[in-house]
Amino acid sequence: MRLLETVQLTQIHPMKKFILLLVTVIGFTAIASAQNVLDGIYVRENNPARRVIPYPYLREADVMWSKKIWRHIDLNEKINAPLRYPKSGETKDRKNLISVMMDAVNEGSLTAYDPQDDEFTLPMTAGEFSKVGGADSVAIKVTRPDPPYDEYDSTVFRKFNPDDVVQYRLKEEWFFDKQRSVMDCRIIGICPMVLARDQDGNLIEGGQKKLLFWIYYPEARRIFANAEVANRYNSSMRLTFEDIFMKRMFNSYITKEDNVYNRRVDDYKTNPLDALLESERIKQDMINFEIDLWEY
């Protein structure tokens, strides 16, 4: 059969043979070009290959003052929008922060810690992490549509929706390095938060928040440095999540400072306005401390 096809091909008119070969070459070229479509005018190589800039070397003897701070990043604020890129608009090169974190945990690049453990001593198991955000099976009562209209037990799987994340909690430490004569900050951990729901999946009244899991930030720096974030001012200068946090390109408010009672701001300032003013007072105290260190 192969020999017959070869003989028939050699008997084709040279012009027809040329046209046949030309059509074949064009077809293969179209297929190859379709497989190498570039969404843009150049290949983006900077951010996917970026390396993490190491922190300046720090000795215990050089830290003359330090204080741990907990703060919340509200994703409803416009300046924090890059952290909440909508799930529907995600691409392989651009994802929102919670998707980057969860994908890294699922593939084993990051370790998720218990949501109540901000000292990073209780790693979550794979089974525990799979239920993050209410993504688990729930038993519900269902009424039959036909007579006798009795009820029976059914199981519904609730899938986690990344768009449900409304805030992030940061744990960081501010310190004054006398060797470099600077007030500096190191982020220690980050924890996503969602609106709390009851067993039926309904939002709990009062806007109560639920912690999902803690991520040790130094472990996540490499992953954040390679995850692009949209830049509203210049598309050719894409930022990364590492840029957002290191350059403090977000807005937040303090919810707790390191104190002898280990209490949060809302534990002794129950009024929301008073809690916000207390948050500003803590921030201003740190600014005043740095200013008072200098003499003119």
C-alpha positions in Angstrom: 0.0 0.0 0.0 2.8 2.4 0.9 4.6 1.5 -2.4 1.4 2.2 -4.4 0.9 5.6 -2.8 4.6 6.5 -3.6 4.1 5.5 -7.3 0.9 7.5 -7.5 2.6 10.6 -6.0 5.5 10.4 -8.5 2.9 10.3 -11.4 1.4 13.7 -10.3 2.1 16.7 -12.5 5.1 18.7 -11.1 3.0 21.9 -10.7 0.3 20.0 -8.8 3.0 18.4 -6.7 4.4 21.8 -5.8 1.0 23.2 -4.9 0.4 20.1 -2.7 3.7 20.5 -0.9 3.1 24.3 -0.4 -0.3 23.7 1.1 1.2 21.1 3.5 4.0 23.4 4.6 1.5 26.2 5.2 -0.7 23.9 7.2 2.1 22.8 9.5 3.3 26.4 9.9 -0.2 27.5 10.9 -0.4 24.7 13.5 3.1 25.5 14.9 2.3 29.2 15.1 -1.0 28.5 16.9 0.8 26.5 19.5 3.2 29.4 20.1 0.8 32.3 20.5 2.3 35.2 22.5 -0.2 37.3 24.5 1.8 40.5 24.0 4.7 41.8 22.0 7.6 40.3 24.0 8.3 37.3 26.3 8.0 38.2 30.0 11.1 36.8 31.6 11.9 39.2 34.5 9.4 38.3 37.2 9.2 34.5 36.6 12.9 34.3 37.1 13.4 36.8 39.9 15.4 36.0 43.0 14.5 37.2 46.4 16.6 40.1 47.7 18.0 38.9 51.0 17.4 40.9 54.2 20.3 42.9 55.6 22.3 41.0 58.1 20.9 41.6 61.6 22.5 40.9 65.0 20.7 40.7 68.3 23.1 43.3 69.7 22.1 45.8 66.9 18.4 45.7 67.8 18.0 48.4 70.4 14.2 48.5 70.2 11.5 46.2 68.7 7.8 45.7 68.9 5.5 43.1 67.3 2.4 44.5 65.5 -0.7 42.7 64.1 -2.6 44.6 61.4 -5.5 44.0 59.0 -5.5 44.6 55.3 -9.1 45.4 54.1 -9.5 44.2 50.5 -12.5 46.5 50.0 -10.1 49.5 50.0 -9.1 50.6 46.5 -5.4 50.6 47.1 -5.6 47.0 48.1 -7.3 45.9 44.9 -4.2 44.2 43.4 -4.4 41.6 46.3 -7.9 40.7 45.3 -7.7 40.1 41.6 -11.1 38.5 40.7 -11.1 34.7 40.3 -13.0 35.0 37.0 -10.1 37.0 35.5 -7.2 34.9 36.6 -4.7 33.7 34.0 -1.7 31.3 34.3 0.5 34.4 34.8 -1.7 36.4 37.1 -3.6 35.2 40.1 -4.9 36.7 43.3 -3.0 36.3 46.5 -5.1 33.6 48.1 -4.9 31.5 44.9 -1.1 31.8 44.9 -0.9 30.8 48.5 -3.3 27.8 48.3 -1.7 26.5 45.1 1.7 26.6 46.8 0.4 24.8 49.8 -1.3 22.1 47.7 1.9 21.4 45.7 4.0 21.3 48.9 6.0 24.6 48.3 4.5 26.2 51.4 3.4 25.1 54.8 0.1 26.1 56.2 -0.2 26.5 60.0 -3.2 26.3 62.2 -5.3 29.6 62.1 -5.1 30.0 65.8 -1.3 29.5 65.9 0.5 32.7 64.9 3.8 31.3 66.3 4.0 28.7 63.5 4.2 25.6 65.7 1.2 23.6 64.5 1.4 22.7 60.7 -1.9 21.7 59.1 -2.3 18.3 57.6 -3.5 17.8 54.0 -6.9 16.7 55.3 -7.3 19.8 57.5 -6.2 22.1 54.7 -8.7 20.6 52.3 -11.5 21.8 54.5 -10.2 25.4 54.6 -12.9 28.0 54.1 -15.8 25.6 54.5 -14.7 23.4 51.6 -16.1 20.2 53.1 -19.1 17.9 52.9 -22.2 19.0 54.8 -25.2 16.8 55.6 -28.5 18.6 54.9 -32.2 17.7 54.9 -33.9 17.5 51.5 -37.7 17.2 50.8 -38.7 14.8 48.0 -40.6 16.6 45.2 -43.0 13.8 44.8 -45.5 12.2 47.3 -45.3 11.5 50.1 -43.0 14.6 50.3 -40.9 13.1 53.1 -37.4 14.3 54.1 -34.2 12.4 53.6 -30.5 13.1 54.4 -28.2 14.3 51.6 -24.6 15.3 51.4 -23.5 18.6 49.7 -19.9 19.5 49.0 -19.2 23.2 49.5 -16.3 24.4 47.4 -14.1 27.2 48.7 -14.4 30.4 46.7 -11.2 32.6 46.7 -13.4 35.7 46.2 -14.8 35.2 49.7 -11.5 36.4 51.2 -12.2 39.9 52.5 -9.1 40.7 54.7 -5.6 39.6 55.5 -4.0 39.6 58.9 -0.3 40.5 59.1 2.1 39.7 61.9 5.2 41.9 61.7 8.0 43.1 63.9 9.2 46.7 63.9 12.7 47.4 65.1 15.4 50.0 65.2 18.8 48.8 63.8 21.5 50.9 65.4 24.1 49.5 63.1 22.3 51.0 60.0 20.5 53.7 62.0 17.1 52.9 60.5 13.6 51.9 61.7 12.8 48.8 59.8 10.0 46.2 59.6 10.0 42.5 58.8 6.7 40.7 58.1 6.6 37.4 60.0 3.3 35.9 58.9 0.2 36.4 56.8 -3.3 34.9 57.3 -6.3 35.2 55.0 -9.7 35.9 56.5 -13.3 35.3 55.3 -16.7 36.2 56.5 -17.9 33.5 59.0 -20.8 31.3 58.0 -23.0 28.9 59.9 -23.5 25.2 59.2 -26.0 26.0 56.5 -23.6 28.3 54.7 -25.4 31.5 55.7 -23.4 34.6 56.8 -23.3 35.2 60.5 -24.8 38.5 61.5 -22.4 41.2 62.7 -19.7 40.6 60.0 -17.7 38.2 62.1 -14.5 37.1 60.4 -12.9 33.6 60.3 -9.2 32.9 60.0 -8.2 30.3 57.4 -4.5 29.5 58.0 -1.2 31.2 58.7 1.7 31.3 56.2 5.3 31.9 57.4 6.2 34.9 55.3 10.0 34.3 54.9 9.1 30.9 53.5 6.7 32.5 51.0 9.0 35.3 49.7 10.4 33.3 46.8 6.9 32.3 45.6 5.5 35.9 46.0 8.5 37.3 44.1 7.6 35.2 41.0 3.8 35.9 41.2 2.9 39.0 39.1 0.4 41.7 40.1 -1.3 44.1 37.8 0.1 47.6 37.7 -2.6 50.2 37.1 -0.1 52.8 35.9 2.3 50.8 33.6 1.6 47.3 32.2 5.3 46.9 31.1 6.4 47.3 34.7 4.5 44.4 36.4 4.8 44.2 40.1 4.9 41.1 42.3 3.4 40.3 45.6 6.8 40.6 47.1 7.0 44.2 45.8 3.6 45.0 47.3 4.6 43.9 50.8 8.3 45.0 50.8 7.5 48.5 49.5 4.4 48.7 51.8 2.1 49.4 48.8 -1.0 48.7 50.8 -3.2 50.3 53.4 -4.0 48.7 56.8 -4.9 49.4 60.4 -3.3 48.0 63.6 -5.4 45.6 65.6 -2.9 44.6 68.2 0.5 45.5 69.6 2.7 43.4 71.8 1.6 44.0 75.4 1.7 42.4 78.8 -2.0 41.5 78.8 -1.8 39.9 75.3 -5.1 41.7 74.4 -6.3 43.1 71.1 -7.4 46.6 70.5 -11.1 45.7 70.3 -10.8 43.9 73.6 -10.6 47.3 75.4 -11.9 49.6 72.7 -15.3 48.2 71.9 -16.5 51.2 69.8 -15.2 50.9 66.2 -14.3 54.6 66.1 -12.4 54.3 69.4 -10.6 51.2 68.1 -9.5 53.1 64.9 -8.2 56.0 67.0 -6.3 53.6 69.2 -4.8 52.1 66.1 -3.6 55.5 64.9 -2.2 56.2 68.4 -0.1 53.1 68.3 1.2 54.0 64.9 2.0 57.5 65.9 3.8 56.4 69.0 6.2 54.3 66.8 6.8 57.4 64.6 7.5 59.6 67.5 9.9 57.1 68.9 11.9 57.2 65.7 11.9 60.9 65.6 13.0 61.3 69.2 16.1 59.2 68.5 17.5 62.0 66.4 19.0 65.3 67.7 19.3 68.5 65.6 
